[in-house]
Amino acid sequence: LNNKMELSNLKIRDKKLTVRINGYGNQIKTFKIDGKPSDDYILNLTGEGEHLIEIQMANNELKGQVNLQDNLFHLPTPQVQLLPTEIKWDSIKGAVAYEIYKNGSFLLQMTDSTRLTIEKGNNEYCVRAIDARGNVSFFSEPVYQISHNYRTASMKEYARDKNMSITDAPSNMIELSKTRNTNLTWQMNIDSEGEYIVYFDYSNGSGPWNTDNKCAIRTLCVNGVKTAPIIMAQRGTNEWGNIGQTNRLSIPLHQGINHFKISFEPENENMNTEINTALLGKMTILKKN
């Protein structure tokens, strides 16, 4: 950029600076502060006052090359369906193969089909597409296969306050707020010791899904130990009938009676600090394979 450039009225701490740059290149020929040459190329910011910085570039030629590349676009994200004995997805234009992941680990790559037979179990599957260059799409939204060793429980059964302040709320859910149902306690008889996955149905119509700060957060305590936060993100303004699932929690349980508690703790405050509301439905609990 063989030009003269100037930045004036630059205020840093108690100084006000004018910076002038002449010439081009990536090397400095001269550097002056208030007309006096400086070899350090540094301005001390202690003190106050107005200063003029003059930089003369060396006008040296840059012999590097620009590595031009064609614009590339990743493939569309596969949409996966869970069927009783298989998963399937639509063929993606430009895809030469598909990678299938099971429970977060690579399972196999397929080139000649868009459906896969799956065995019974409690598993999570997702798929991504691969083009001829080896570039991959985003992973599909995971699908969850639940076929054995699971049970559900309605949170409404354990709520002391079953009243609702939300119009047209689903009748099988309870309201959680900073003043309502701040503590839920219950117990369940577990057949065998092991690691279990726990999650809850919920809705949060406090705001849009893509912005705002009204995510509802609660703490799950199991057998007297704080286990993990329960995250209930917004699902759309006034979309209280839009029911989804919370984050999956991996929890060790012992055989026999296990004690559960959902509570609103100080660390559950969100960035809004006033609205921290969600509707809570059934709990699903399933044993890991």
C-alpha positions as CSV (number, residue, x, y, z in Angstrom):
1,L,0.0,0.0,0.0
2,N,2.1,2.9,-1.3
3,N,0.2,5.6,0.4
4,K,0.2,7.9,3.4
5,M,-2.0,6.9,6.3
6,E,-2.7,8.8,9.5
7,L,-4.6,7.9,12.7
8,S,-5.2,10.9,14.9
9,N,-6.7,11.5,18.3
10,L,-5.8,8.0,19.5
11,K,-6.2,8.0,23.2
12,I,-4.3,5.4,25.2
13,R,-4.2,5.9,29.0
14,D,-3.3,9.5,29.6
15,K,-1.7,10.1,26.2
16,K,-3.2,11.3,22.9
17,L,-1.4,10.1,19.8
18,T,-1.1,10.8,16.1
19,V,0.4,8.0,14.1
20,R,1.6,8.6,10.5
21,I,2.7,5.8,8.2
22,N,4.4,6.4,4.8
23,G,5.4,3.8,2.2
24,Y,4.8,0.1,2.0
25,G,6.4,-3.3,2.8
26,N,6.8,-5.3,6.0
27,Q,10.0,-3.6,7.3
28,I,10.4,-0.3,9.0
29,K,13.1,2.1,7.7
30,T,12.7,4.9,10.3
31,F,10.7,5.3,13.4
32,K,10.3,8.8,15.0
33,I,8.6,10.0,18.2
34,D,8.0,13.8,18.2
35,G,10.6,14.1,15.4
36,K,13.3,12.2,17.3
37,P,14.5,8.9,15.7
38,S,14.1,5.7,17.8
39,D,15.5,2.3,17.1
40,D,13.3,0.5,19.6
41,Y,9.9,1.2,17.8
42,I,8.4,1.5,21.2
43,L,6.4,4.3,22.9
44,N,6.5,4.4,26.7
45,L,2.9,4.8,28.0
46,T,3.8,6.2,31.4
47,G,3.0,9.9,31.9
48,E,0.7,12.0,29.8
49,G,0.6,14.4,26.8
50,E,0.3,14.5,23.1
51,H,2.8,12.7,20.8
52,L,3.4,12.3,17.1
53,I,4.7,8.9,15.8
54,E,6.1,8.8,12.3
55,I,6.8,5.5,10.6
56,Q,8.6,5.3,7.3
57,M,8.3,1.8,5.7
58,A,11.2,0.4,3.7
59,N,9.3,-0.1,0.5
60,N,10.7,-3.6,0.2
61,E,9.2,-6.1,-2.2
62,L,7.3,-9.0,-0.9
63,K,8.0,-12.1,-2.9
64,G,5.5,-14.4,-1.4
65,Q,2.8,-16.2,-3.4
66,V,-0.9,-16.3,-2.9
67,N,-2.2,-19.8,-2.6
68,L,-5.5,-19.5,-4.4
69,Q,-8.0,-22.3,-3.8
70,D,-11.4,-23.0,-5.3
71,N,-14.4,-22.3,-3.1
72,L,-15.6,-25.5,-1.4
73,F,-19.0,-26.3,0.2
74,H,-19.5,-29.1,2.7
75,L,-22.2,-31.6,2.0
76,P,-25.7,-31.2,3.5
77,T,-26.2,-32.8,6.9
78,P,-27.9,-36.2,6.8
79,Q,-31.3,-36.5,8.5
80,V,-31.4,-39.9,10.2
81,Q,-34.6,-41.8,11.1
82,L,-34.8,-44.5,13.7
83,L,-36.9,-47.5,12.8
84,P,-37.7,-50.7,14.8
85,T,-34.7,-52.7,13.4
86,E,-32.7,-50.2,11.5
87,I,-31.6,-46.6,10.9
88,K,-32.0,-44.9,7.5
89,W,-31.2,-41.6,5.9
90,D,-31.8,-39.9,2.5
91,S,-29.1,-40.1,-0.1
92,I,-26.9,-36.9,-0.1
93,K,-26.0,-35.5,-3.6
94,G,-22.3,-35.5,-4.0
95,A,-21.6,-38.1,-1.2
96,V,-19.5,-41.1,-2.0
97,A,-19.7,-42.6,1.4
98,Y,-21.3,-42.3,4.9
99,E,-19.7,-42.8,8.3
100,I,-21.9,-44.2,11.0
101,Y,-21.0,-43.5,14.7
102,K,-22.4,-45.5,17.6
103,N,-22.3,-44.1,21.1
104,G,-19.8,-41.5,20.0
105,S,-17.3,-44.0,18.4
106,F,-16.8,-44.8,14.8
107,L,-18.7,-47.9,13.8
108,L,-18.3,-48.4,10.0
109,Q,-18.3,-46.7,6.6
110,M,-20.9,-47.4,4.0
111,T,-20.8,-46.7,0.2
112,D,-23.6,-48.7,-1.2
113,S,-26.6,-48.1,1.1
114,T,-28.4,-45.5,3.2
115,R,-29.8,-47.8,5.8
116,L,-28.2,-50.0,8.5
117,T,-29.7,-52.9,10.5
118,I,-29.1,-52.4,14.2
119,E,-29.3,-54.8,17.1
120,K,-31.5,-54.3,20.1
121,G,-29.9,-52.2,22.9
122,N,-29.7,-48.7,24.4
123,N,-27.6,-46.9,21.9
124,E,-27.1,-43.5,20.1
125,Y,-26.4,-43.3,16.4
126,C,-25.4,-40.5,14.1
127,V,-24.2,-40.2,10.5
128,R,-22.1,-37.9,8.4
129,A,-21.5,-37.8,4.6
130,I,-18.2,-37.8,2.8
131,D,-17.5,-36.3,-0.6
132,A,-14.9,-37.4,-3.3
133,R,-12.2,-35.1,-1.8
134,G,-12.6,-36.7,1.7
135,N,-14.4,-33.7,3.1
136,V,-17.1,-34.5,5.6
137,S,-20.5,-33.0,6.4
138,F,-21.7,-32.1,9.9
139,F,-22.9,-35.0,12.0
140,S,-26.6,-35.7,11.9
141,E,-28.7,-35.0,14.9
142,P,-28.3,-38.2,17.0
143,V,-31.1,-40.7,17.3
144,Y,-31.5,-42.7,20.5
145,Q,-32.5,-46.4,20.4
146,I,-34.0,-47.6,23.7
147,S,-35.1,-51.2,23.7
148,H,-34.5,-52.7,27.2
149,N,-33.6,-52.1,30.8
150,Y,-35.4,-48.7,31.0
151,R,-38.2,-47.2,33.0
152,T,-39.9,-43.9,33.3
153,A,-41.4,-41.9,36.1
154,S,-43.7,-38.8,36.1
155,M,-42.3,-35.8,38.0
156,K,-45.8,-34.6,38.6
157,E,-46.2,-37.5,41.0
158,Y,-43.5,-36.0,43.3
159,A,-44.3,-32.3,43.0
160,R,-45.9,-30.6,46.0
161,D,-47.0,-27.6,43.9
162,K,-48.9,-28.8,40.9
163,N,-50.3,-25.4,40.0
164,M,-49.4,-23.6,36.8
165,S,-48.8,-20.0,36.0
166,I,-48.3,-20.8,32.3
167,T,-51.3,-20.8,30.0
168,D,-52.0,-24.0,28.0
169,A,-49.1,-25.8,29.7
170,P,-49.2,-29.6,29.1
171,S,-51.2,-31.2,31.8
172,N,-48.6,-34.0,32.5
173,M,-45.9,-31.5,33.5
174,I,-45.0,-29.4,36.5
175,E,-43.6,-25.8,36.6
176,L,-40.1,-25.1,37.9
177,S,-39.3,-21.5,38.7
178,K,-37.2,-19.6,41.2
179,T,-40.2,-19.8,43.7
180,R,-42.1,-22.9,42.5
181,N,-41.0,-26.5,43.0
182,T,-37.4,-25.4,44.0
183,N,-37.0,-28.9,45.6
184,L,-38.3,-32.2,44.3
185,T,-37.4,-35.4,46.1
186,W,-38.3,-39.0,45.3
187,Q,-36.9,-42.5,45.5
188,M,-36.7,-45.5,43.1
189,N,-35.9,-49.1,43.6
190,I,-33.2,-50.2,41.2
191,D,-32.9,-53.9,40.3
192,S,-29.1,-54.0,39.8
193,E,-26.0,-51.9,40.5
194,G,-24.4,-50.2,37.5
195,E,-24.1,-47.0,35.4
196,Y,-27.4,-45.5,34.2
197,I,-28.4,-42.8,31.8
198,V,-31.0,-40.3,33.2
199,Y,-32.8,-37.5,31.3
200,F,-36.0,-35.6,31.5
201,D,-38.8,-34.4,29.2
202,Y,-39.1,-30.6,29.5
203,S,-40.2,-27.4,27.7
204,N,-39.0,-23.8,28.0
205,G,-41.0,-21.2,26.2
206,S,-39.3,-18.2,27.9
207,G,-37.6,-17.1,24.7
208,P,-36.4,-18.0,21.2
209,W,-34.1,-21.0,20.7
210,N,-31.3,-19.0,19.1
211,T,-30.7,-16.1,21.5
212,D,-31.6,-14.6,24.9
213,N,-30.5,-15.7,28.3
214,K,-33.4,-17.6,29.9
215,C,-32.0,-21.2,29.9
216,A,-33.4,-23.0,33.0
217,I,-30.8,-24.9,35.1
218,R,-31.3,-27.2,38.0
219,T,-29.0,-29.5,40.0
220,L,-29.6,-33.3,40.2
221,C,-28.5,-34.9,43.5
222,V,-28.4,-38.7,43.8
223,N,-28.0,-40.5,47.1
224,G,-26.9,-37.3,48.8
225,V,-24.3,-36.3,46.2
226,K,-24.5,-33.5,43.7
227,T,-24.3,-35.3,40.4
228,A,-24.7,-32.9,37.5
229,P,-26.6,-29.9,36.2
230,I,-29.9,-30.4,34.3
231,I,-30.0,-28.1,31.3
232,M,-33.3,-26.9,29.9
233,A,-32.6,-24.5,27.1
234,Q,-35.2,-22.2,25.5
235,R,-37.2,-23.9,22.7
236,G,-39.1,-20.9,21.3
237,T,-41.1,-17.9,22.6
238,N,-44.3,-19.1,24.3
239,E,-43.6,-22.6,22.9
240,W,-44.5,-24.3,26.1
241,G,-46.0,-27.3,24.2
242,N,-42.7,-27.9,22.4
243,I,-41.3,-30.8,24.4
244,G,-37.7,-31.9,24.2
245,Q,-35.2,-33.8,26.4
246,T,-32.5,-32.5,28.7
247,N,-28.9,-33.4,28.6
248,R,-28.1,-37.0,29.3
249,L,-26.6,-37.7,32.7
250,S,-24.4,-40.7,33.4
251,I,-25.1,-41.7,37.0
252,P,-23.9,-44.7,39.1
253,L,-26.8,-46.3,41.1
254,H,-26.7,-49.2,43.6
255,Q,-29.2,-52.0,43.9
256,G,-32.2,-51.2,46.0
257,I,-33.6,-47.8,47.0
258,N,-31.9,-44.8,45.5
259,H,-32.7,-41.2,46.5
260,F,-33.1,-38.4,44.0
261,K,-33.5,-34.7,44.3
262,I,-33.8,-31.8,41.9
263,S,-33.1,-28.4,43.4
264,F,-32.5,-24.8,42.5
265,E,-29.0,-23.9,43.8
266,P,-27.1,-20.6,43.7
267,E,-24.9,-22.0,40.9
268,N,-28.0,-22.6,38.8
269,E,-28.6,-18.8,38.2
270,N,-28.6,-17.9,34.5
271,M,-27.5,-14.7,32.9
272,N,-31.0,-13.3,33.1
273,T,-31.1,-13.8,36.9
274,E,-34.9,-13.1,37.0
275,I,-36.5,-15.7,34.8
276,N,-35.3,-19.3,35.2
277,T,-38.4,-21.3,34.4
278,A,-39.2,-24.6,32.7
279,L,-41.8,-27.3,32.6
280,L,-40.7,-30.7,33.7
281,G,-42.3,-34.0,32.6
282,K,-41.3,-37.6,32.9
283,M,-37.9,-38.9,33.8
284,T,-36.3,-41.7,31.7
285,I,-33.7,-44.0,33.3
286,L,-31.9,-46.7,31.4
287,K,-29.0,-48.9,32.1
288,K,-25.9,-48.7,30.0
289,N,-25.2,-51.7,27.8
